[in-house]
Amino acid sequence: MDTWAGQAANWTWNNVQDVARIGFGTFDVSLGGSMIWTGACTLPGIGLIAIGLDQLATGAMNLRYGRIGQGFSIIEFGAYSATGDATLAILTPGLLSLGFWSLGSVGRAGVRAGAEGDVTFFRSTFQSGPYAAGRFGRGGELWQTQAVYRAGQVRTEWLVHEAGRWLGVRVRLLADEILYIPGARAPFFAVVNGRRFLALNRSAVNGSDETLRLLKAIHEVGHARVYGNPGLFGRMSYAAEEIFVESTARMLLAPYLTRSAFRNSIKYENFWRAAQGFPPLPVPP
């Protein structure tokens, strides 16, 4: 056993550079995929994936052929050809990763700010005011002109308050406005200038799977609950918060979820578990 442990330690020490390449390459691919999946920063995400794959392939090839870190990756070779500095060449993928990560952070902040800025147009007279009625929400332009929209808004309000009942919270204490936004890319919870907006889209309100509709509503109310809890808000990463609210919603509804809704929930959580560096949950057949 001691001999095996010693051999393993010796192998790791001799191949630490390529093991690090594989580790950081895996991280870059996961982070880049997360950026692309959220739609906030596609180009930095592609850049991170390219760097990650470059490092993964190089690390694996070096380990496979026993080159012990001597084989440059494509990116490293390009940097070495341009500078003639081997140390700088080896550091180049890490520096590029940091650059793409920084661009991604700026992109996410910009998209988030843009989305939250748009929410100012969603103001309605539903909870409190006075606010000029916007396009969405009870009292808004669509509410006044379209019966189909009014039905969707009422359904949204019912779903959100039903989600609150499942979570054991009073939604009126967690959200200032509940909105039906049919064309939204996904349901969301956002805070703008201190006002808390909770919105559901068309699929979350009118989808064919009733249990999945309720699951989505509980998920968003879960975000509102985290925001309203000083012991939780700001103490976890966004990925960790997604894992927390999704797993909570799924556990509450587990006996009632359809098989497809249950599978979709686990797949969704597994995406964020990968971003957080957690092992995936098994997906049932």
N, C-alpha and C positions, 0 to 999 in steps of 0.2 A: 504493500500500500504506500509506504514511504517512497519507494522507488518510483511508483506510478505518479504520486503527487509531485515528486521532484522533477520528473520528466515533463509533466504538464506545466509546472511553473517555468521550467527552462524553455519549453516551446513558446509559451506566452511571452516571455521576456524577449526571445529572439525575434518574435513576429509581432511585437507590440504595435509597430507602425501600420502594418496591414490590418491587424485586428481593429485598430482605431479607425482606419479607412472604412472598414465595413460598418462599424458602429455609427460613425458620423454620416456615412452614406445612407444608411437606413433611416436615420433621423431626418436628413434633408428630404428624402423621398416622402416620408410621412408628413412632414411639415408642408412641403410643396403641394401634396395632394389635398391637405386640409385647406390651404389657401384657395386652390382651384374649386374645391367642393363648395365653399362658402360663397364663391363668386365675387369676392371683394377685391382680389388681387391676382388675376390669372397669370400675367407675365412674370412677376417674381416667383410665383409658384412653379411655373414651367422651368425657370432658371434653377431653382433649388432641386427639382427632380432631375434635371440634366446633370448637375454637379453630383448629386447623390448616386445616380447610376454609374457615372464615371468612376467614382471612388469605390463603389461596390464591385464593379467589374475588375478594377485594378487590384484591389485587395484580394479578391478571390483567385485571380490568375497568379498573383505573386505567391500566395499560399499553396496553390496547386502545383506550381513548378519550383517551389523552394527558392525563390529569388530574394526572400527576406528583405522586402522593402526596396529592392534595387530597381524594380520596373516602374517607370514613370506612368502616370495616367495621361490621357490625351491633353487634359487641361494643364497638368504639370509640365508636360513636354513642350507645350506651346509657350508657357511662361519661361521655361529654361531657354528655349530657342531665342526668345526676345531679350532676355536679360543676362543669360549666362551664369546666373546665380542659382545653384541647386537648392539652397535653403529657402530662398524666396519662392522657387518653383513649388516646393513641397507645401509651403504655407498658402499658396495662391487659392486653392479650392476653399480653404477655411475663410479667407478674406472675402472671396466672392460670395460665399454662403452668408456671411455676416451682412454684406451689402444688400443681397436680395432680401434677407430677413428684414433689414431696416426699411427697404422700399415697401415690403409687404405690410409692415406695421403702419407706415404712413398711409398706404392704400386703404387698409382696414379702417383707420381712423377717419379718412376722408369719406369713404362710403357710408360709414356709420353716421357721421355728421350730416351727410347729404340725406340719408334716409330719415334721420330724426328731424331735419329741417323740413322735409316734405310733410311730416306729421302735423305741422302747424296748419296745414290745409284740411286736416281731418276733424278739426274742432267742431263740436256740435253742442246742442243745448241739453244733452242727455243727463249729465250728472250735475253740473253747476256752471255758473257763468258769472256775469254775462259775457258771452262770446258770440261773435257773428257766426251763423251757421255756415259750415263749409260744405264740401261736396258729399262727405260721408257722415254716417252716424245719424242718430235720431234727431230730427229737425233739420238735417242737411238738405242740400239740393235734391239728391236722389230720393231721399225719404219723402219729399214733398211732391215728386213728379212720377215715381215709379212704384206701382204696387208690388212688383216682384222684389224690388230692393227692400221695401218695408218688411216684407215677409222674411227676407234674409237677415235683416237687422234684428228683428224680434227673435228669430231662431238663434242668432249669435248671442244675444243677451241671455236667453234661456240656457244655452250650452255653458256659457262662462259661469253663470251662477250655480248650475248643476255641478260643474267642476269644483267650485268652491265648497259645495256641500260635501263632495267626496273627500276633499282635503281638510274639511273641518275649519274653514276660514270664511270670513265675510268679505266677499269680493269688493264691496263698496268701500272697505277700509284699505284696499290694496290698489285699486285702479280708479282714476278720475273719469275715464271715458272708456266705454266698450264700443267697438266699431266693427261693422261688417264692410270689408274692402274686397270685393269679389276678385279683382284682378291682381291682388298682391301675390308676390312670388311664394310666400309662406306666411303662416300666422306669426305674429310677433308681439313682444312687449317692449315698449320704449318709453323713455322719460325725456321730456322736452321742457326746459325752463321750469322744472319742478312738477310738471303735470304728467301723470302716468297714463299711458295709452295702451290698451290691450285690444288687439285686432285679430280677427279670423278671416281667412279667405274663402273662396267658393268651395274648394274641395273639403275644407275643414268643416263647413256648414252643411253642404249638400252631397257629400260623398256617399257612396252606396253602403259603406261599412259603418254602421251606427257606433260600434265599439271603438273604431278608429277615430271617429269624429270626437267622441268624448275623451279619448286618450290625448288628442292634440289640444283640446281645451284645458285639460288638467295640466299638461306640459306648460302651457303659457301662464296659467295661474300660478304654477310652481315658480316660474321666473319672477312673477310679481311678489310672491311670498318671500323669495330670497332677497329681493331688493328691499322689502319692508322689514327685514330682520337684521339688526346691526351685528348680530353674532355670526351671520353668514355672508352678508354682502361685502364684497371686496376682500374676502379672506380665501377665495378660491379662484383658479383660472377659469376662463370662459368654458374651456373643454370640460373641466371638472364640474362646473355648474350644469352643463348640458347632461352629463352623465347622471348627476344627482336628480334633476327634475324628471328626466326620462325614466330612470329606474323606479323612482317613486310612483310615477303615474302607472307604469306597467304592473308594479306589485299591487297597487290598489285595485286594478281592474283584471288582474290575472285570471280569476275564475270565469270571467265573462268575455274576455277577448276572443275574437275569432283566431283561427290558426294563422291566417295571413297577417292580421294586425299584430299578433304576438311576434311573428318572425320579423316583420318590418321594424318593430320597436327594438328588437335585439340588434338587428343590422345597423340601425341608426346609432344606437349606443356604442356599438363596436367601432364605428368610425371615429367617435370622439375618444374612445378608450385608446385607440391607436395613436391619436394625436397627443394624448396625455402620457403615452408610454406604458399603458396597462395591457395585460393579456386580454384577448377577446373572449367573449362568452360564447358557449356553444349555441349554434343556431339549430333549432329542432327541424326535422325533415318536414 
